[in-house]
Amino acid sequence: MKCQYCDTKETLPFKCPYCNGYYCAEHRLPENHECPEIWRARAPREAAPRVTVESKTPYEYKFTFGPRPTTRAFWFSPTEIKHLTLSALLVTGVGLSMFFDLFDPSSLLGPPEILIGSSLVFVSVFLLHEIAHKLTAQHYGLWAEFRLTTFGALITLISIFSPFFKIISPGAVMIAGYANKETVGKTAVAGPVTNLSLSVILFALSPLLPGPFIKVALLGAAFNAWIAVFNLIPLGILDGWKVFSWDKIVWAIVFITSVALTLLTLPNLRI
């Protein structure tokens, strides 16, 4: 296993008792791996609660335990925030490039509010999809953090300058820990389900919005639906393969819903 702080390969990694991450000998201490639960390590130590066993009858006993320790289930590390910020900037660039040629700013299509609104839609599609994966994984006690990938960042950067090639995939949520197919499947489906929810909400709200924001909402609804379809393809490292391997019925329901929603909103992708 690799150290979750420096990526050094370790045959017998050390497990942090506070954040449950796995680290090398150099970074095993909470203060050496930016532990998000370091506040627990620095908290004043209290004596362990005493467990008392009180006999009532020969066959009945009353057990009294101390309070259960509390922990923060969801957190973002400083490194992860940096990677998310850089990824959001790349995705914003793709959103802007949908409306004008970056080499010719005079080619702007539509008013500035559409340009800004649509860029925010692109960022929200990406961020909420990845955060849904992360929070679901952390809910099941797994280590989960977003990381930029060289290939993904390069593809997204090319999409900014290409007039036809548009893909936003600067990175992915990295997950570590022991998980079965159900946990992996539920973590994978969380992203597409989030996109489908956003698509339905934006499509339903579009008639209620003023002027140019109708176009922004319709574009967001269509793009969210399309991202859900793409990610649910049961191939390779896409979410669809993990969901399909876990539960084919769940995969079919979500995939068919995303296809139907894409066909309903697809015409609105025309700018």
Number of C-alpha atoms within 10 A of each C-alpha: 14 16 21 19 18 12 11 15 13 14 9 12 18 18 15 17 14 16 20 16 22 24 27 23 14 13 19 20 19 21 13 12 21 14 21 17 19 15 11 17 14 10 8 7 8 6 5 7 11 9 10 11 11 11 11 9 8 6 6 9 11 10 10 12 10 10 7 7 6 7 10 8 13 15 15 13 13 11 13 16 14 14 17 23 12 14 28 20 12 22 30 22 21 25 24 21 21 22 21 17 17 17 9 8 10 9 11 16 14 12 10 12 12 20 19 14 19 24 23 18 22 22 21 19 26 23 17 17 25 22 20 20 28 27 21 21 27 17 15 16 17 21 22 24 26 23 18 19 15 10 12 17 19 13 17 23 21 17 22 24 17 15 14 9 12 18 16 26 19 24 20 19 18 15 18 17 13 11 14 8 14 14 18 21 22 20 23 28 26 22 26 30 21 20 27 25 14 24 28 18 14 21 21 13 14 19 14 10 13 9 11 14 17 18 21 25 26 25 27 31 32 26 24 31 31 24 21 29 23 16 19 28 18 17 12 9 10 14 26 27 20 26 28 21 14 19 14 14 11 14 23 15 10 20 22 13 16 25 18 13 22 23 12 14 22 18 12 17 15 8 11
